Every structure is written in C-alpha cells, then in structure tokens.
Amino acid sequence: MTAKKKDVKKEKMASLRSRLDAVLGKGVIVGAEEVDAGYKVRMPSGLPSLDRALAGGWPCGTVVELAGPPSAGKTAVTYATAAALQRRKGKNARILVANVEGVMDKGFARKLGFIVPYSDSDIRMIEHSRGAKLTKDEETELRRAICPVDFVEGAYSANEILDTVIKAAATDEYDLILLDSVAALVADDDLVRQIQGREVEVGCGDERAYGRAINGVVNSFCNRWFLTVRGSKPKNRPNLTVCLLVNQVRANMNTGYGGFDWKVPGAFGLKHAKSASIWVYHGKSLTKGEDGPKVGRMMNWLVDKAKYDIQPGAKGSIPFYFDSGFDPVEDLFRTLKAAKLAVHTGGGKWDLIDKFGEVKESYASGVGGEDGVIDLLRTVPEERAKWEEVYVSLFPEKPVLEWVG
C-alpha cells in the first residue's frame, strides 16, 4: 500500500471517529494507543504466596471477589491488604470501608496491621469494660491514625451502598475500597417487586427471588464499575481504585467428584466484571507443640477465576495465628521453599538460591531448622531483605506498584 493510500485511509478513519463522537459523545471510541492499562499497576495483598499468584498484587482499577465459608479468613485478607497499603503509602493512602455485616472490629483490624483510629465512644467503652481510665499513652495509641480511613454510614439498601461505593470510586481519591459483604446486602423493595411482581421478605420461603434481586443489584454494580470507574480520569491517568468484595457461600447440591460442598451466590452478577475470584477456606489447625493447644490454622486459598496475568488454578496456604494474625515472614519462607529457592541441604543447614541457581546465602545448622531461619528473618531486617530480593525474582516481570505515565 502506497503512502498516499495510507493517508486517505487514515483520513477516512478520522472522519468516521468525528461523526461517531458527534453522535455518541467524544471519547466513546478511541484508538488502541489511547487506552491505558491501569490493571498493570498492582496493589500487594501483603501475603507473599498470594501476591505471587496475583502477579504482584490485586490489579488496580478492578473488582476482586473473595469468597468462602464463615470465618475462613476473607475479611482478614482485606485487612492485610489495607495494612500493606498503609505501610507502603503511609499518610498518602486513602481507604473506604463499606462494612454491611455490622460494626467494624477495629481490634481485629489492628491485629492484622490495619490501623483504624478508635472513636470517643470506643474509648469510653474500653474504659468502662476495664473499670479504669486508659493511660495517656494507651489512649494516644488507640487514637493513632496512619491515613484517612472512611466508612459508609447512613446507607442501608444494596442500591444505596453500591451507589455510594461507585461514586466514591469514580473520584479516584481512594486507593482501596473494602465491601464486606455481598451476602449481607438487602435489596430495595422496589427492586424485589420488579423482579418478582410482589414484595418478598427473607425467611418467608422465597429466598430465591431475593437472591435474584441481589444478583441484579450486583450485576448492575459491576457494569457501572466498568462504565463509571474505568472511564473516569480525574487525575489524567487510569482510575487505580481497587475494590475487594467479600462474598459468602451457600450449599452446593451438585458437588461432583472432588468439588467443593459450597458454591458462591450471585455468581452470574459477578463473573464477567471481576478481575479475579479467590476462594478462601479453612486449612489444618496449628498447635503449640505436637499435642499442645490450638494457636491458629492455615488459611487455604484458590484462584477460581483470573484475568490480567493472574494464575488461574493457583492455590496455597498461609499461617494465621489467633493472637497475631497472618505471618508474612513465615509465608515468605514457605513460598521460596516451594519454589526450591530455599533448600534444606541436610544437618539443619539451609541455602538461599538466586534466580541463576547460585547460592546467595547459607545458614548453618546452629540457626535451628525452619523455625530458626524464620525467627532470623523476623528479627534481622537485612537478612529478610535478601529473601525479599530473591522473592521478587520469581516474577516474570517486576511488579509495577505505581502508575508510570
């Protein structure tokens, strides 16, 4: 094709776009070179084994679903992500919490490293339960804030809550939005009547219609997220807000061989729009010693659906301790061990191997086996930094944590 013919074709395409802009609005149809891939930017979960499967973290500008049975660790993962964000961005982080299941447990959030300041009422309640006033240092610690953390209050129906989340996300002021949970959302009466032709109350034997109503709300939410949030560029770059959406499960009557005995509700409303679906479920118990008391459990996770370089079918287990939450250092050790970059060479000795197969560091038997190496990494930041450097080499491409425009 001659240069002259190319120019004519280019002019025709430009003319076509101009006519479409006049009808649809400017920017509805754009060239591929004008579309930014915001999802390439990652928000780490703070859990090394999970972040490896996520290609560095949650894809920015998208909705991610965390689903699983009660008390499996779904909310804990969202708080761990918020904690990692606070550690990375400090006072510049912005977090919005839509806690539909009740009042947020700030103590549990802090156990996971997510610092949320206590209110005056919280302080008085704590003092009342203790039967004594807090010291000045104790009160200062409870009121400590690292970054702005906002809550969705005064919105009760599914439509109101999700509409608030969409409008907040569209501003691109929030890095992270936590919605906990889909199962606790209550559909508007008008929506229920529209779906069923009459009002349906939960517990009156027709929860299927209620489920369809919620499914419709969630489907609308996901569609609006892509239309509103991904289309908004208030900061002259792609919207990088991440929405972690917690979902419960219900019994699966068609388990099949090797399947789960539960399934995720609202799946049709979520499956097309979410960038990933992570199933979170209970693992084995952790005890103090061989026959000691239970001190925690493993949190199992499985990538059920994945886009944007996330590994579909990837799975793992992360230690969760009742008194201190997740142990990212132990998870780092287990991740490199599974990748054969932390190798037990016998006699209690361990070698740390780099991506070229060379021994980067050796740990003598005096360290004390796996537990000794993990304790060393917890207490000596310089040693942990070596392991984190090797961990980053596991990724085909180094994760991008900030927008580079």
N, C-alpha and C positions, 0 to 999 in steps of 0.2 A: 504493500500500500504506500503510495507516494505521500510526501509531507503535506501536499495541498489537500488530498482526500482526507487525511487525518484531521487537518484543521477544520474542514467542512463538517466532519462527524462530531468533532468537539463542540463546534458552534451549535449544531442541532441539539446535542445533549444539554448544553447550557440554556438554550431556548426552551427545551422541554421542562427543565427544572424551574425556570422562571414562571412558566404557565402553571405548573403544579403548586409552586409557592403562592401564587395568586389565589388558587382555589383552596388549598389545604392549610396555608399558613407557612411562613418562612421557616425553613429548618426541618420540616417534616421528612423530606427526602434529601439526603446528603450523600456525598461521596465517601467511599470506604476510608480514604485517607483522613477524613474529618471526624471519624468515630474513635474516641479514646477508650482504651481497655482498662477501666478502673479496677476491674477484678484482679488484674495482675498485682496490685498492691495487696499485701496480706496483713491481717491483724492476728498475731500469735495468740494461741489459747493459753500459753504458759505451761503446757504439758508436752514435753519433747516428743514422745511416741506418737501422740495425736497430730502434732504440728508436722511431723514428717509425712504422714499420710495426707495432710492438707496442703502439701507443697509450701509449707511455711506458715500457714495460719488460715483463718477464715477469709474468703475472697471479699474484698471491700466493695460496697455498693450493692450487696445482695442480701437475700433472706436465707438463713440456715435453720433447719429444724433439728432439734434434739428430742428424741422420743424414747420412751421406755417405761417400765413399771414404776410404781411408787417407791420413793427412797432409793432409787438406783444411782443417783448422782448427777441428774440433768441440771438442776439448779446450781449444784456445786461447780459444774463445768463453766456455766455462765459467770459465776462469781470469780473463778480462777482467771477467766479471760479479762474481766474488769480489773482484777488485781494486776495482771501483766500489763494492761494498758496504763494503769496508774504508775507503775514502776518505770515504764518506757517514756511516757509523755509528761508525767508529773502534773503540775498545775494547768498545763495546756490541754489535758484530756477533758472530754465532755461526755457524760453518761446519762441516759434516761432509763428509768426503771418503770415498767408497767406491771405491777405485781397484782394480778387479778385474784390470786388464791388467798389473799389476806394481807395482814401487816407484815412487812419485810422483817426477817430475823437479822438484825444488824450484827448481833454477836456471831452468828454463823458466818455472815459475810466477812467479818474481820478475821475469823479463824482461817478463811481461805485467802486472806491478804487483801481483800477488797475493803478499803477504809471508807465507811459511811458515818458521818457525824451523828451523835445522839442529840435528840431534842431536849428542851427543858423538861417536858413531861417524862421523857425516858429517864432523865437524871433523877427526878423526884421518885419515880417508881423504883429505881435501883436502890436509892437511899432508904425508901420505905421497907423494901424486902430485906435489906441488910440490918435495919434498925439503927443505922448510924450514918452520919454525913460522910460523903466522899472527901478525901483529901484534895487539896488544890491540884496536885499533880495528877491524881486519878481523874478528876473532872476535866482537866485540860486534855488528857489523852482521849477521853470519850468524846469530847467536842472537836477533836482534831479532824481536819479535812485536807485532803490532798488536791482534789479538783472538784469542780461543781458536779454534784450528783442530784438530778431532778427526779421527781416522782409524778406519775399520772394520778391525780386526785380529782374527784368530782365527776368522773366519767364512769358509768356503770354498765351500760349495754355494750354488746360486742361492737356495734356500729360506732358508738361514741369513742370507745377506747382505740379501736383500729384507725378511726379517722384522725384522732389526736396523734397517734404514732406516725401516720403518713405525713401529716402537716409538719410535725416536728422534724422528721427525717428530711423533708424537702428543703428545709432551711440549710442543710449541710453544716449545722453547728454542732451536731452530736457525732462523736466517733462511734459510739456503741449504744444500741437500744436493746434492752432485755424485756421480753414479753413472756410472762410466766403466769398462767399457761393457757393454751387454746381450749383445753377441756373445761376450764372454769369460766369461759366466756358465756354470757347469756344473750340470746338473740332478742332483738326488738319484737314486740308483739305484732307490729305491722308486718315484719318480715315473715314471721311464723304464719300469719293469716294468708300472706301472699303465696307461701309455699303449699300450705295445706287447705286453705279456704276457711279455716276456723282457728281459734286460739288453742294452743297446745301447752299444757303445763307439764313440766318434767315430773316424773313419778306417777303420772296418770295412765301409764300403759301405752303411750305412743311416743316413746323417745326417738323412734326412727325419724319421725317428721322433724323433731327438734334437731336431730343430728344433721338432717338435710339442710335445715335453716342455717346452722352454724357453718356447714360446709360451704353454703352460698356466700356467707359473710367472709370467710377466709379466702375463698376463690377471688372475691372482689378485692380484698386487701392485697393479694399477691399481684393481681393485674394492675391495680393502682400503683403499687410499688414500682413496677417497671415503667409505667407511663409517667408517673409523677417524680419519683425519686431519681431514677436513672436519667430522666430527661432534664433534671434541674442542674444548673451550673452556676450557683450564686457566687462561687469563688473562682470562676473561669477555669474549671477543671472538672473531671467527673465527680459526682457525688460519691464519697467514700464511706458513708454510714453503713455499718454492719448491724443487721437485726438478727439476734438469736432468739428463736421462737421455740419455747418449750411445749411439748405435746405429750399427753398421756396415752395409754394404750387400752385396748379392750380385748376380750377373749376372742381367740381365733378358732372358729368351729371347723375350719378346713386346714388343719395344721400340715398334714402331709408328712412324708418321711423326712426327718431331720430338720423340720421347720420350727419356728417359734410358736408357743401356745398363746401368743397375743399378736394383735395387729394394730396399726396406727389409724385412728379415726381421722376423718377429714382429708384422707389421702388424695382424693381427686381434686380437692381445692388447692392442694399444696404442691402436687408432684411436678407440675410444669414450671412453676416460678422459682422454687427453691434451688439454690446452687448446690446444696448438699443436704443429705438426711443422715444423721448419725444416730444409730440405735445405742442406747446406754442401758446396761443390765447388770445384775448382781454377779459378782465373782466369788471366789473362795474366801473364807474368813482368814484373818490374820490374828495370830495369837502371840502372847508373850511367852517365849519358850515353846517347847513341844506340846506340853499339856497345860499351859498357862491360860489366863483369862483372855477373852477376845478383846483385841485392841483396835481392830479395824477390819477392812475387807478390800479385796481387789474390785475395782470398777472396770467392767468389761465394756468395750466399745466396738462398733462395727459400722463401716461406711456402707450404707444401703444404696444411696444414690449420689452421684458425683458429677460435677462439671468443673471446668476451669483447672485442669491439671491435677485434680484430687484423685486419689487412687480408689476406684470402686472395689469393694470387697475387702479392703484393708481392715485389719482388726488388731486389737491389743488389749492389754490390761494395765491399769495404773493403781498403785497402792494408795489407799485412802485410810487415814488414821483418825479415829473418833476425836482425839484431843487436839490434833493439829492440822487436819485436813490432808490434802494431797502432798506427796513428797516428790517434787520435780527433780531433785538431785538423784534419788533412787530410780526414778523413771528414766533419767538421762543415762545412768549406768546400765539399766536393763536394755535400753534402746541400742546402745553401742555394743553391748554383749550379743544381742540378737543379730546385729549386722556384722558380727565377727570382727569388730574393730577394738573390742576389749576381750582379750584372750587369756584364759587361765592356762599357764604354762607348767603347772604342777608345783607341788610343795608350797602352796599358798601364794605363789607368785603370779602377777598379772602384768600383761603388756598392753599398752595403748598403741594401736596401729593407725598410721595416717592413710590417706586415700591412695598413696603409691605403694602401700604394703610394707613401708618401713616402720620400725619400732620408734615411736615418738617418745615414749616414757616407759620405764619399768618400775614396778612396785614390788619390793622384797616381801618375803614371807612374814616378816615382822609386822606388816600392816594389819594382818588378821583376817584374811579371806575377803569375801564380798562385802560384809558389813564394815570391815576395816577400811576398805577403799572408799565406800560410800561416806563414812564418817570423815575421812580425809577430805573428800570433795566438799562436804558441808562446811568444814572449818577452815580450809585453806583456799581462798578465792583464786590464787594464782594457779593452783592445780585444777580447779574447776574450769578455769578459762581455757586450759589446754584441751580438756574434754569437749567443751563447747565449740572450740575451733574444729575439732575432728567431726563433731556432730553436724556442723554446717556443711562439711564436705560431702555429706550423704545426699544433698540435693543436687539434681542435675544442673539447676541454675540457682544462684544465691537468691534467697527470698528478698523481695522488694518490700520494705516496710514503710516507705514514704513516697508520695507522688513526686515523680521527676518529670516536669513538663517543659 
